[in-house]
Amino acid sequence: MRLKGFLLNVPSLRVDGMALFPFILSKRKTPSEVFLNHERIHLKQQLELGLVIFYVWYLLEYLIRFVQFRKHYLAYLHISFEREAYAHEHDPGYLRKRRFCAWWKYL
């Protein structure tokens, strides 16, 4: 199954973009393939866990990382979901070979 998501342009977004299943919100009208792949990895993670569990886990992990690193950006970069997405965003074939709950190894 090829997971594409529905791309929505949101110029007022405070971040470059985000995945909110089944949508990919982007600040730019024409986002890069690397950006889209990163967000598609998040869509897959959301499908695996379900939206509520994904966002609760994401928030709890962010809070733990914030206490650990005391900086927003470092906390964000160390969230397991982000670590998986950044590690594989340059591999367009990653989602076809990705194992179930692959983000788990980035905890």
KOLVEX-377442 format. One record per residue (C-alpha): x, z, y; residue number from 1. Coordinates in steps of 0.001 Angstrom, whole numbers, plus 524288, in hexadecimal, padded with zeros to 5 digits. Layout:
% KOLVEX-377442
PT     X     Z     Y resi
PT     X     Z     Y  NUM
...
This chain:
% KOLVEX-377442
PT     X     Z     Y resi
PT 80000 80000 80000    1
PT 8056D 7FC13 80D41    2
PT 80235 8064F 81778    3
PT 8014F 80037 824FD    4
PT 7F8B2 80903 82D45    5
PT 7F11A 804A5 8392E    6
PT 7F9E6 80368 84513    7
PT 7F418 808A3 851B0    8
PT 7FAEA 80760 85ECE    9
PT 7F9DE 81412 8668D   10
PT 80252 8129E 872E0   11
PT 7FF34 82082 8775C   12
PT 804C1 82691 86AE6   13
PT 80F1B 830E4 86E04   14
PT 8177E 82D02 86245   15
PT 81BBA 81F85 85D92   16
PT 811A0 81FF1 852DB   17
PT 80B0B 8274B 847F4   18
PT 803B5 8252C 83B56   19
PT 7F5F4 82A5C 83A20   20
PT 7F05F 82494 82DB9   21
PT 7EC94 81976 82D71   22
PT 7F1DA 81694 83B0F   23
PT 7FF5D 814E6 840BB   24
PT 7FF18 8183C 84F1F   25
PT 809B3 811D5 85734   26
PT 80DA0 812F8 86561   27
PT 812FC 80502 864D4   28
PT 80AE3 7F8C5 86318   29
PT 81495 7F2F1 85988   30
PT 81B7A 7FDD7 85215   31
PT 82768 7FAE7 849B7   32
PT 826C5 7F94A 83B00   33
PT 82F3A 80583 839A0   34
PT 8253F 80D56 84180   35
PT 81A02 807ED 83965   36
PT 820F6 80AF8 82CAB   37
PT 82391 818F1 8314B   38
PT 81530 81AE2 83473   39
PT 810C6 8147A 827B9   40
PT 818EB 81E6B 8205D   41
PT 8110F 828E7 82776   42
PT 80459 8221C 823B4   43
PT 8088A 822BD 8156D   44
PT 80BE8 83131 816DC   45
PT 7FE80 8339A 81CD9   46
PT 7F7E0 82C8E 81190   47
PT 7FF26 834D8 807A8   48
PT 7FBCB 841E6 80DBD   49
PT 7EF46 83EF1 814FA   50
PT 7EE99 83FB2 823C0   51
PT 7EB6F 84E12 82530   52
PT 7F604 852D9 81BE5   53
PT 7FFE2 84944 8219D   54
PT 7FDD0 84DE2 82F9F   55
PT 7FD30 85C50 82C0E   56
PT 809E1 85ADE 82453   57
PT 80FFB 852E8 82F5F   58
PT 80C82 85D4E 8397F   59
PT 81102 868B7 8310A   60
PT 81DCA 86203 82DE3   61
PT 81FC5 85EC5 83C48   62
PT 81DC2 86D10 83FF1   63
PT 8275A 8719A 83595   64
PT 83163 8678E 83A1E   65
PT 82F24 86B5A 8484E   66
PT 83230 87989 8452D   67
PT 83E02 874E8 83D8F   68
PT 84396 86B81 847D8   69
PT 83D6E 87061 854AD   70
PT 83C17 86267 859B8   71
PT 83027 85989 858C9   72
PT 83785 84D0B 85589   73
PT 83FF8 85353 84B00   74
PT 83400 859A6 84500   75
PT 82D0D 84C78 844D2   76
PT 838B6 84570 83EBC   77
PT 8399B 84F75 833BF   78
PT 82B6E 84E85 82F3A   79
PT 82BE2 84942 82152   80
PT 82219 83E5E 82452   81
PT 82A6E 839C0 82FC1   82
PT 83706 83AC0 827F8   83
PT 83185 831CA 81D80   84
PT 82C1E 82822 82777   85
PT 838C7 82779 82F53   86
PT 84103 82646 82300   87
PT 83976 81A4A 81E69   88
PT 833EC 813E7 82AA6   89
PT 83DE5 808CC 829E9   90
PT 83A16 80557 81BDC   91
PT 82E16 7FC78 81C44   92
PT 82CA1 7FD69 80D6B   93
PT 82D02 80C35 80CE6   94
PT 81E72 80E84 80B5D   95
PT 81DDD 8059D 7FF66   96
PT 82823 80DAA 7F833   97
PT 82551 81B0E 7FE0F   98
PT 8221A 8260B 7F4A0   99
PT 81620 82EAF 7F631  100
PT 81889 839AD 8000D  101
PT 82662 834DF 802AE  102
PT 826AC 83D40 80F10  103
PT 827C9 8494C 80642  104
PT 83673 8473D 80461  105
PT 83864 8482E 81326  106
PT 8336C 8563B 81419  107
